[in-house]
Amino acid sequence: MINARIAGTGSYLPKKVVTNLDLEKTMDTSDAWIRERTGICQRHIAAEGENSSDMGLIAARNALAMAGIAASAVDLIIVATTTPDKIFPSNACAIQRQLDIHGCPAFDVQAVCSGFVYALDIANRMIRTNGAKTALVIGCETLSRITNWEDRGTAVLFGDGAGAVVLQATDEPGILSTHIHADGEFENLLEVPLGTRHMAMNGNAVFRKAVSTLGLIAAETLAGNGIEQDELDWLVPHQANLRIITAAAKKLNLPMDRVVVTVDKHANTSAASIPLALDIAVRDGRIQRGQLLLLEAFGGGFTWGSALVRF
């Protein structure tokens, strides 16, 4: 049986850091207010002329280097992004060109904060059905460019960055299962409204729905694999808000020392947040080969999804 295994991880964060104290100088907010409500301390902001594909390219190269795989071996590129460089062509094609890869499928997926899990689901299915042998799955975002920096309710939440994984066909366990869902009934609770360039969010409604939905997707994933929650080594959630992450861990009865939390360092980077968190925890030694990981995300649409991974 063909499986898809994560062979390498990579990430990138822009050099410019904007702290909560910096935001105090430009809007009616405070470091204490932001930390209490979100757990965020700082966010990275892309430089002028630095685009989503530029960051995704660096994350991809870092993932390939960890995996010890040449770019020429890649036969599938999927990029999850809400903030592509252009309407078309896709960021995947832009990254394909920069990596000097020719002929393989390359396309973007738009599922907002769930985008990376959606992309992982597609790549996993393609590898399992002999559609590819080595896939780059990338999440990259420049959310700062669709953030209203005069709205403290949303401006404090978001940042820029990229993360990537290399998936490789193997007969060993890897991506054990993926689960993706959506319900467009809630589209207006978190959106960029027509005719505008900035995000708008009903924060309380999104919080409530995110917590309940993440609990359901976790239960679906564990039940579908006959896994008990105490068998999980790590929860790697979408890094949106520390309160949401803490609530999700509580529903799984997981102590916070088994939850990867990076939201304090880079805020909500949408489709980039899970691969960013994953790469950070792999490189600092927390996540080890053979461990069982639950990845889960929730985003605008609403979309949500999960992946159970034997790393």
Helices and strands as residue ranges (DSSP letters): E 3-12, E 16-19, H 20-24, H 31-38, E 42-45, H 52-67, G 71-73, E 76-80, H 91-98, E 106-109, G 112-114, H 115-128, E 134-142, G 143-146, H 152-155, E 160-170, E 175-182, G 184-189, E 190-191, E 200-201, H 203-225, G 229-231, E 234-237, H 242-251, G 256-258, H 263-266, G 270-272, H 273-283, E 292-299, E 303-310
